[in-house]
Amino acid sequence: MAGRGSGRSVPSGRGVKGYWAATRSPLVGVAVTLPLLLVYNVGLLVPGNDTMNAADLLTRIVPQFGGLRAILIANAILAVTSLVLLVVVFRKGLFRWSWWLTMCAEGIVYGVAMALGVHWLLGQVHLLDVAQAVAQTATQTGAQAAAQAAAQAAAQTASSTATQAIEVVPRVPLFQVIVMSAGAGYWEELVFRLGMVGLPLAAALRFGSKERAATILRVGIVGLLAVAGSSVVFSALHYLGGQEIPGAYSFWYRTFSGVFFSALFLSRGFAVAAWTHFLYDVVVMSL
């Protein structure tokens, strides 16, 4: 719907078209994703919560200029900014409360589609079979080693080690799941999709020959390289800190998930991509 006195399209219409346009609007995208950043940043202030996302630029940089006080000031600014932007987009009719629920439902559908699609794709290229074979081999090897160790004089030590190896990992508390997921949804989409895909494509559209064929070729090449590169880096980032052992299946699963999120960002915008990522992580980590 066009605003009065302006030649620009304002996504304030009703129905599916209004929702579709609103969720692709940069202003709405910033407004409805700032709460994710706020939840994540406030969660980091809770004692004992060390769930900082590897792509988190704010928490890595701000404390260097003022420690905890700087973080508190940054969070206060974020809270006020988030509130003001939400008031603006709602009062101007650029977004509706019901659309937030629709966006969450849309994100859940995309999350399920991504999980099933990527799992199927990796099965088609036999990476799933490879992962299962490796797991089976590791299990058999571990069983043989345990049997040999039991026959040795150091049976007690071996038994203790085996007990630690099979110890069930405690379930992550829901609060921590929400904080971690909010950080992943906001920061990873901001850095890997908006920063590493959106900005190169914007530059490819703005600079260079304006001839249609040349523009299509340039944007196509830049887009493919940006999506591929950002997806690989996105996957590799999850292994930083040594908390997870790199594996072929997990690496390619996250890489193709990065491709999916890139396509989602380009087709549906930053807001939908960020909330889809957040909801997907909440479900996966809660299982």
C-alpha positions as CSV (number, residue, x, y, z in Angstrom):
1,M,0.0,0.0,0.0
2,A,1.5,3.3,-1.0
3,G,1.8,6.0,1.6
4,R,0.2,9.4,1.0
5,G,2.5,11.9,-0.5
6,S,5.2,9.4,-1.2
7,G,6.3,7.4,-4.2
8,R,7.6,4.5,-2.1
9,S,5.8,1.3,-1.3
10,V,5.0,0.9,2.4
11,P,4.2,-2.7,3.5
12,S,1.1,-1.7,5.6
13,G,-1.5,-3.7,3.7
14,R,-3.7,-6.5,5.1
15,G,-3.8,-10.2,4.4
16,V,-1.1,-12.4,3.0
17,K,0.4,-9.7,0.7
18,G,0.7,-7.3,3.6
19,Y,2.4,-9.9,5.8
20,W,4.7,-11.0,3.0
21,A,5.8,-7.4,2.2
22,A,6.1,-6.5,5.9
23,T,8.4,-9.4,6.8
24,R,10.7,-8.4,4.0
25,S,10.9,-4.8,5.1
26,P,14.4,-3.8,6.5
27,L,12.8,-1.6,9.2
28,V,10.4,-4.4,10.3
29,G,13.3,-6.9,10.1
30,V,15.3,-4.8,12.6
31,A,12.4,-4.2,14.9
32,V,11.2,-7.8,15.3
33,T,14.6,-9.3,15.6
34,L,16.0,-6.9,18.3
35,P,14.1,-8.8,21.0
36,L,16.1,-11.9,20.1
37,L,19.3,-9.9,20.6
38,L,18.0,-8.5,23.9
39,V,17.0,-11.9,25.3
40,Y,20.5,-13.2,24.4
41,N,22.4,-10.3,25.9
42,V,20.3,-10.3,29.1
43,G,20.8,-14.0,29.4
44,L,24.5,-13.6,29.2
45,L,24.3,-11.5,32.4
46,V,22.8,-14.3,34.4
47,P,25.5,-15.8,36.7
48,G,26.8,-19.2,35.4
49,N,25.5,-18.7,31.9
50,D,28.5,-18.8,29.5
51,T,26.6,-19.4,26.3
52,M,28.2,-16.6,24.2
53,N,27.7,-17.3,20.5
54,A,30.9,-17.6,18.4
55,A,29.5,-14.9,15.9
56,D,28.7,-12.5,18.7
57,L,30.5,-9.3,17.8
58,L,28.9,-7.0,20.4
59,T,29.9,-9.0,23.5
60,R,33.4,-9.5,22.3
61,I,34.0,-5.8,21.5
62,V,32.0,-3.7,24.0
63,P,33.6,-5.0,27.2
64,Q,37.0,-3.9,26.0
65,F,35.9,-0.3,26.3
66,G,34.2,-0.4,29.7
67,G,33.8,-3.9,31.1
68,L,30.4,-4.9,32.7
69,R,29.2,-1.3,32.8
70,A,29.6,-1.0,29.0
71,I,27.6,-4.2,28.5
72,L,24.8,-2.9,30.8
73,I,24.7,0.4,28.9
74,A,24.6,-1.4,25.6
75,N,21.7,-3.6,26.8
76,A,19.8,-0.5,28.1
77,I,20.2,1.1,24.7
78,L,19.1,-2.1,22.9
79,A,16.0,-2.3,25.2
80,V,15.0,1.3,24.5
81,T,15.7,1.0,20.8
82,S,13.7,-2.3,20.5
83,L,10.8,-0.8,22.3
84,V,10.8,2.4,20.2
85,L,11.1,0.5,16.9
86,L,8.3,-1.9,17.9
87,V,6.0,1.0,18.8
88,V,6.8,2.7,15.4
89,V,6.1,-0.3,13.2
90,F,2.9,-1.2,15.1
91,R,1.5,2.3,15.3
92,K,2.2,2.9,11.6
93,G,0.6,-0.4,10.7
94,L,3.8,-1.8,9.3
95,F,3.4,-4.9,11.4
96,R,0.7,-6.6,13.3
97,W,0.7,-8.9,16.4
98,S,-1.0,-11.7,14.6
99,W,1.7,-11.6,11.9
100,W,4.3,-12.4,14.6
101,L,2.5,-15.7,15.3
102,T,2.3,-16.2,11.6
103,M,6.0,-15.6,11.2
104,C,6.7,-18.2,14.0
105,A,4.5,-20.7,12.3
106,E,6.2,-20.1,9.0
107,G,9.6,-20.5,10.7
108,I,8.6,-23.8,12.2
109,V,7.5,-25.1,8.8
110,Y,10.8,-24.0,7.2
111,G,12.7,-25.6,10.1
112,V,11.1,-28.9,9.6
113,A,11.5,-28.7,5.8
114,M,15.2,-27.9,6.2
115,A,15.8,-30.8,8.6
116,L,14.1,-33.3,6.4
117,G,15.5,-31.9,3.2
118,V,19.1,-31.8,4.3
119,H,18.9,-35.2,5.9
120,W,17.4,-36.6,2.7
121,L,20.1,-34.9,0.6
122,L,23.0,-36.2,2.6
123,G,21.4,-39.7,2.5
124,Q,21.3,-39.4,-1.3
125,V,25.1,-38.8,-1.4
126,H,25.6,-41.6,1.1
127,L,27.1,-39.3,3.8
128,L,24.5,-40.6,6.2
129,D,25.7,-44.2,5.5
130,V,29.3,-43.1,6.1
131,A,28.3,-41.5,9.4
132,Q,26.5,-44.6,10.5
133,A,29.4,-46.8,9.5
134,V,31.9,-44.7,11.4
135,A,29.6,-44.8,14.5
136,Q,29.2,-48.5,14.2
137,T,33.0,-49.0,13.8
138,A,33.7,-46.8,16.8
139,T,31.2,-48.7,18.9
140,Q,32.7,-52.1,17.9
141,T,36.3,-50.8,18.5
142,G,35.3,-49.4,21.9
143,A,33.7,-52.7,22.9
144,Q,36.8,-54.6,21.9
145,A,39.1,-52.2,23.8
146,A,36.9,-52.5,26.9
147,A,37.1,-56.3,26.8
148,Q,40.8,-56.3,26.5
149,A,41.2,-53.7,29.3
150,A,39.0,-55.7,31.6
151,A,41.5,-58.6,31.3
152,Q,44.4,-56.4,32.3
153,A,45.6,-55.4,35.8
154,A,44.4,-51.8,35.3
155,A,40.8,-53.0,35.0
156,Q,39.6,-50.5,37.6
157,T,41.0,-47.5,35.7
158,A,39.5,-48.8,32.5
159,S,36.2,-49.3,34.0
160,S,36.2,-45.7,35.3
161,T,37.1,-44.4,31.9
162,A,34.4,-46.4,30.2
163,T,31.8,-45.1,32.7
164,Q,32.8,-41.5,32.0
165,A,32.6,-42.1,28.2
166,I,29.1,-43.4,28.3
167,E,27.8,-41.0,30.9
168,V,24.6,-39.3,29.7
169,V,25.0,-35.6,28.9
170,P,22.7,-33.6,31.1
171,R,19.8,-31.9,29.4
172,V,20.4,-28.2,28.8
173,P,18.0,-26.1,30.9
174,L,15.2,-24.4,28.9
175,F,16.3,-20.9,29.9
176,Q,19.8,-21.6,28.5
177,V,18.3,-23.2,25.4
178,I,16.3,-20.0,24.7
179,V,19.4,-17.8,25.3
180,M,21.6,-19.9,23.1
181,S,19.0,-20.1,20.3
182,A,18.3,-16.4,20.4
183,G,22.0,-15.6,20.0
184,A,22.3,-18.1,17.1
185,G,19.2,-16.8,15.4
186,Y,20.3,-13.2,15.6
187,W,24.1,-13.2,15.3
188,E,24.6,-16.0,12.9
189,E,21.9,-14.7,10.5
190,L,23.3,-11.1,10.8
191,V,26.9,-12.2,10.2
192,F,26.6,-15.1,7.7
193,R,23.5,-14.1,5.8
194,L,23.1,-10.4,6.0
195,G,26.8,-9.6,6.2
196,M,28.4,-12.4,4.0
197,V,25.5,-12.8,1.5
198,G,23.4,-9.6,1.5
199,L,26.2,-7.1,1.4
200,P,28.2,-8.7,-1.5
201,L,25.0,-9.0,-3.5
202,A,24.1,-5.4,-2.8
203,A,27.6,-4.3,-3.9
204,A,27.3,-6.5,-7.1
205,L,24.0,-4.8,-7.9
206,R,25.3,-1.3,-7.2
207,F,28.7,-1.4,-8.9
208,G,29.8,-2.5,-12.3
209,S,28.2,-2.5,-15.7
210,K,24.5,-1.6,-15.8
211,E,23.9,-3.8,-18.8
212,R,21.2,-6.3,-18.0
213,A,23.1,-9.4,-19.1
214,A,26.3,-8.3,-17.4
215,T,24.4,-7.5,-14.2
216,I,22.7,-10.9,-14.1
217,L,26.0,-12.7,-14.7
218,R,27.8,-10.6,-12.0
219,V,25.1,-11.0,-9.4
220,G,24.8,-14.7,-10.2
221,I,28.5,-15.4,-9.7
222,V,28.8,-13.2,-6.6
223,G,25.6,-14.8,-5.1
224,L,26.9,-18.4,-5.7
225,L,30.3,-17.6,-4.2
226,A,28.8,-15.7,-1.2
227,V,26.3,-18.4,-0.4
228,A,28.9,-21.2,-0.7
229,G,31.6,-19.4,1.2
230,S,29.3,-18.2,4.0
231,S,27.8,-21.6,4.4
232,V,31.2,-23.3,4.8
233,V,32.4,-20.7,7.3
234,F,29.0,-21.0,9.1
235,S,29.5,-24.8,9.5
236,A,33.2,-24.6,10.5
237,L,32.3,-22.0,13.2
238,H,30.5,-24.6,15.2
239,Y,33.7,-26.5,15.9
240,L,35.5,-23.6,17.5
241,G,36.4,-24.2,21.1
242,G,36.8,-27.9,20.7
243,Q,33.3,-28.6,22.2
244,E,32.5,-30.9,19.2
245,I,34.6,-33.3,17.2
246,P,34.5,-32.4,13.5
247,G,32.7,-35.0,11.3
248,A,31.8,-35.3,7.7
249,Y,28.1,-35.6,8.3
250,S,27.7,-32.8,10.8
251,F,29.9,-30.5,8.7
252,W,27.9,-31.0,5.5
253,Y,24.6,-30.9,7.4
254,R,25.4,-27.5,8.7
255,T,26.8,-26.4,5.4
256,F,23.7,-27.3,3.5
257,S,21.6,-25.8,6.3
258,G,23.6,-22.6,5.7
259,V,22.6,-22.7,2.0
260,F,19.0,-23.2,3.1
261,F,19.1,-20.2,5.5
262,S,20.8,-18.1,2.7
263,A,17.9,-18.9,0.3
264,L,15.4,-18.1,3.0
265,F,17.1,-14.8,3.8
266,L,17.1,-13.8,0.1
267,S,13.5,-14.9,-0.5
268,R,11.9,-14.0,2.8
269,G,14.2,-11.5,4.5
270,F,16.3,-11.2,7.7
271,A,13.4,-11.4,10.1
272,V,12.0,-14.7,8.9
273,A,15.5,-16.2,8.6
274,A,16.4,-15.2,12.1
275,W,13.2,-16.4,13.8
276,T,13.3,-19.7,11.8
277,H,16.9,-20.2,13.0
278,F,15.9,-19.4,16.6
279,L,12.9,-21.7,16.6
280,Y,14.8,-24.5,14.9
281,D,17.5,-24.4,17.5
282,V,15.0,-24.3,20.4
283,V,13.3,-27.5,19.1
284,V,16.6,-29.3,18.4
285,M,18.2,-28.5,21.7
286,S,15.0,-29.3,23.6
287,L,14.8,-32.9,22.2
